Amino acid sequence: MKPADTILTASPYLAVHGLTRRYGAFTALDGVSLALRHGEFVCLLGPSGCGKTTLLRQIAGLDLPDDGRITLQDRDITRLPPAKRDYGIVFQSYALFPNLTVADNIAYGLTPRRERARHRERVRELLDMVGLPGSEDKYPSQLSGGQQQRVALARALATSPGLLLLDEPLSALDARVRDKLRDELKRLQKKLGVTTLMVTHDQAEALAIADRVVVMNNGRIEQVGTPAEIYRRPASRFVAEFVGEANWLPARRADAYSVTVGAHTLKLAGVPAGEACTLFVRPEDILVKPRWEAAPNTLLARIADVSFAGAMTRLQLLPEGMPGVMLIAEVCPSMLNRQPLVPGEIVPIELPAELLVAYPEERA
Amino acid sequence: MSSVVRRPLLARLGALGQAADGETRTAQGLVWLWVALLALLLGLPLLAILGRALLQGDGRLGFGHFGEVLDSPGLMQATLNSFVVSLTVTTIVLPLAFGFAWALMRSRVVGRAVFRQIALTPLLAPSLMPAISIVYLFGNQGMLKSWLDGGSIYGFWGIVLGELFYTFPHALLILVTALASADARLFEAARSMGASAWRQFFTITLPGARYGLLSAGLVVFTLVITDFGVPKVVGGNYNVLAVEAYKQVIGQQNFERGAVVGLMLLLPAVLAFVLERRTARRQQAAITARAVQYTPGRDPLRDVAAFGLLSGVSVLLLALLGVGIVASFIGYWPYNLKLTLDHYDFSQIDGGWAVYFNSLKLATATALLGTPLVFLGAYWVEKLKVAGVGRQVLRFFAMLPMAVPGLVLGLGYVFFFNHPANPLNGLYGSLALMVVCTVAHYYTTAHLTAATALKQLDNEFEAVAASLKVPFWVTLRRVTLPICLPALVDVARYFFIAGMTTVSALIFLYSPDSSVSAVAIITIDDTGNTAAAAAMATMVVLTSALVSVLFSLVEAWMARRRR
């Protein structure tokens, strides 16, 4: 291998290869492979029981895999005890030591213990960084949940680890605090450039914070991609359903680029093999037209209900010629060049061909 | 298919061995060290009983000794007696303790906390204390002898009365816990449907406590069938198994027969233990997280009835404790009622006051040795993630003493440590071995206290510490121990009081130099000096009570400091 190649295809910072973990008859991780680049923020996203926390615990060395390998900077760490790896970790429960002050908590891993002055300086620096200056002498019970989580983060970063592991770090917090801390976390991660792996079941959180999102289900990885890729081009029906809202329409294959739904024929980029399939379209992708014009993928729909949802307005639409189908559409009233929408009205809508995705029919 | 499963397992084992660093090896070593210690303290002595019972005269294994026991009519009668006494006590103590627990938890009687303390005082006394009081009340010169209408208290009813006192607090503690988990929503629903108070009691209260009742019944039955103190003092000619085991081993030096009787006592205890653990698990599942705590409403009639029950039982318990104490200060009952401290002279007793100081030494040493042993053992079991098999064995050993009556454990210690081939047999008869035996005897309750405290800690403490490259022993010292200090104080108090009051195992282990108060009460009583026995028992009760109060003060101080 030429040196130039090595730089171009720089080896991943953290990689797992075919990682498998079984608990009795239950397979929590089923041959999972994944690579993280240096400085990257990656989210493991999935429903509870999908294996995301199991994967994190394998990487942390808190549990050992049945099969597969984990490498950190090309060093095999699969069987190493946690202390021989190089990471900081933050748990949902914070796990702050209740009998130690904030300063002692943060300095817990700093060595050697006798260099008090140096540790004091480091603790001050970290507390400034997480936005809690002057809290050294407080005890965890005197802090709010958000503040405790900041201390836990400072403690995890104190030894300047190369890898930061976050296990649902924001789940126990109020919505408002959670959003604020999420943005700060992302800013801090970018500033420090520490490779970060975060577990979450909150898709909005994952999409907002991550460079790349790993969607997991049943112990397998469904899709790895940037938030936009995950949202716009879900690789599977599971991903499409788990991330964001979606409309699903039963359809029949007409040819390689069109399907029929009820009495309508819709065009799209590609149709999988098999007679039946399911069409996927995001609510915000449905266009409400100011006036009718005959065009592909355009049809009339009756407005069943209009509900105000802040920036967007949600519509329930009953397309004509598609018995039994109800579409949810989200439109931005200020962008809509027409009179207010009222229930009972019939409006022309378009299901844009480039935004429709067809998935093979699920076999029961 | 099987090879797919087996390969990773082997890979795991092999790789673990390779990657084990100093910390992991230390942890593994500690787990196995504790396994070895508990095997020495518990496993081997119990195996020794089995060996003694099964080893025939010709050196082969067999059931010959069992046959001898079955053939001896005296022993079979003792077995029958033991069952009858245990059943009788269980039948009487259950409704009493349940009523008492109900009155404590479901009424608004003033001073419930005081009644509760009174009901728990028997825990501070050796089981011989009520027996001595019974002798003073109903014995041949008893105050209330006339009540018996010419009958004698020595025998069946004496044992029953003494055991009632001894087992009452044990049953009460379980039933109070069972009743504490009442869900107010059920009662509200019943009231809204017009159910009467009686109907509510029989359809909600009683079924809700059924596991507690079963559990309490099993505990009481086991305590009675294995207790030795009460029948020894007031049993008279009514022979029971526990006393029989003592007579066979100490009196007749028939170790084989003693071992068989020991195993016969172990059987109901183990059965009760298994059943009890099962029901305890069900009881926990019955409480849902969303239950609303029940608080009793106003009901004067109910409160009067509850007060009657609470005070009635309390007076009885205090009488059985107090008569012995008072009698110890009286010149010569019933002829010379002058108050005196003469009985506290102990000069006519082998060892004199040294016996009491031995007790203090034993209790202190038990607390000092038992607390760290139990706490660290519980920590290895709950928090270390290595040596899975070792931790399983350790957990088994920790629960085992609950199923082993003290008498059986004492027998095991005789057979194991008194064996000429045992290099440790120099310990036999020493206070040190008695301390070790007491720790082993009371290990389970102490372990459960420590384990409960440890389970309440965040499981991620160790994970965080490991990620910070801090070894577990530093986290144990800096975080876990300080947080668990109140539980440690609890365990120490428990061991101290156990050391002060226990008789059943030590009766086989003491030598003239290492006799302790609780054991001396029996030997003094045997010589007919009941007043001195009462004085010695009083010393035990007062010491336990004093130390208990001291520990409570320490706990209160620690709780205040933590604010």
Interface residues (C-beta under 8 A of the other chain):
Chain A: T20 A60 G61 L62 L64 D66 D67 T78 R79 L80 P81 P82 A83 K84 R85 Y87 G88 I89 F91 S93 A95 F97 P98 N99 L100 Y108 G109 T111 R155 A156 A158 T159 P161 L165
Chain B: P8 L9 A11 R12 A15 L16 Q18 A19 A20 D21 E23 T24 K385 D458 E460 F461 A463 V464 A465 A466 S467 L468 K469 V470 P471 R478 V479 P482 I483
